[in-house]
Amino acid sequence: AISVELYYIFATAWGREHYTLYGILLCVFAILLSVGACISVALTYFLLSGEDYRCTGSTGIFIFVYSLFYYHNRSNMSGHVQSVEFFGYSLLTAFVFSLMLGTVSFWASLAFIRYIYRSLKMD
């Protein structure tokens, strides 16, 4: 679902198309956040000693790799300035998504850990 939405977003930002699916984009964004939180909680459960909450930040890497694919296969961009601008904005977007999803994962894992340890009783 992310790759389909990324195609439309890249086509809108770097092409001459108009984006009209704002409601679907909002639903996909909410699904992305909730799936990221659930994956983080599941990995925290499986790797409780490591508290691995950094897993969903890798979605930013996927976004940047998709921007490389889009640049080489779907766009007709050329020139040094246009390439630097495209990859600069793509890298910034990937970084923001990594921070955002890493933050959501951290707080979901923290809430899960607090919930688990609150129910333990010390004898």
C-alpha positions in Angstrom: 0.0 0.0 0.0 2.9 2.3 0.7 4.5 1.9 -2.7 1.2 2.6 -4.5 0.7 5.8 -2.5 4.4 6.8 -3.0 3.9 6.5 -6.7 1.0 8.9 -6.6 2.8 11.3 -4.3 6.0 11.3 -6.4 3.9 11.8 -9.5 2.2 14.7 -7.9 5.3 16.4 -6.4 7.6 15.9 -9.4 5.2 15.4 -12.3 2.3 17.3 -13.6 -0.5 15.3 -12.1 -3.0 16.3 -9.5 -3.5 14.3 -6.3 -7.1 13.9 -5.4 -7.1 10.9 -3.0 -6.6 12.8 0.3 -9.0 10.6 2.3 -7.3 7.4 1.2 -3.9 9.0 2.0 -5.1 9.8 5.5 -6.3 6.2 5.9 -3.0 4.8 4.7 -1.1 7.1 7.0 -3.2 5.9 10.0 -2.7 2.3 9.0 1.0 2.9 8.7 1.2 4.4 12.2 -0.9 1.6 13.7 1.0 -1.2 12.0 4.3 0.3 13.0 3.2 0.5 16.6 1.9 -3.1 16.5 5.1 -4.4 15.0 7.1 -2.6 17.6 5.0 -4.1 20.4 5.3 -7.6 18.9 9.1 -7.3 18.6 9.4 -5.9 22.1 7.4 -8.9 23.3 9.7 -11.3 21.5 12.9 -9.4 22.3 12.0 -8.1 25.8 15.6 -8.0 27.0 16.7 -5.9 24.0 13.6 -3.6 23.9 14.0 -3.3 20.1 11.8 -0.2 19.3 13.9 0.9 16.3 12.4 -1.5 13.7 9.9 0.8 12.0 12.3 3.6 11.3 13.5 1.4 8.4 10.5 2.5 6.5 12.4 5.8 5.8 15.1 3.7 4.1 12.3 2.1 1.9 11.1 5.5 0.9 14.5 6.6 -0.1 15.1 3.4 -2.1 11.8 3.9 -3.8 12.8 7.5 -4.7 15.9 6.0 -6.4 13.7 3.6 -8.4 11.3 6.4 -9.3 14.2 8.7 -10.4 15.7 6.1 -12.7 12.6 4.3 -14.1 9.6 6.5 -14.0 10.8 10.1 -14.3 12.5 11.9 -17.1 14.6 14.2 -14.9 18.0 15.3 -16.0 20.6 17.8 -15.0 22.6 18.2 -11.9 20.5 20.8 -10.1 17.2 18.9 -10.6 18.9 15.7 -9.4 20.3 17.3 -6.3 17.0 18.9 -5.5 15.1 15.6 -6.0 17.5 13.5 -3.9 17.8 16.2 -1.2 14.0 16.4 -0.7 13.8 12.6 -0.9 16.5 12.2 1.8 14.8 14.8 4.0 11.4 13.0 3.6 12.9 9.6 4.4 14.6 11.1 7.5 11.4 12.6 8.7 9.5 9.3 8.2 12.2 7.4 10.1 12.0 9.9 13.0 8.2 9.9 13.0 7.8 6.1 12.9 10.7 5.5 15.3 9.0 7.9 17.8 5.6 6.1 17.4 7.4 2.7 17.9 9.3 3.9 21.0 6.1 5.2 22.7 4.1 2.1 21.8 6.9 -0.1 23.2 7.2 2.0 26.3 3.5 1.8 27.0 3.6 -2.0 26.4 6.6 -2.4 28.8 4.9 -0.3 31.5 1.7 -2.3 31.1 3.5 -5.6 31.5 5.6 -4.6 34.4 2.7 -2.9 36.2 0.9 -6.2 36.4 3.9 -8.1 37.9 3.8 -8.6 41.7 7.0 -8.7 43.7 7.1 -11.2 46.5 
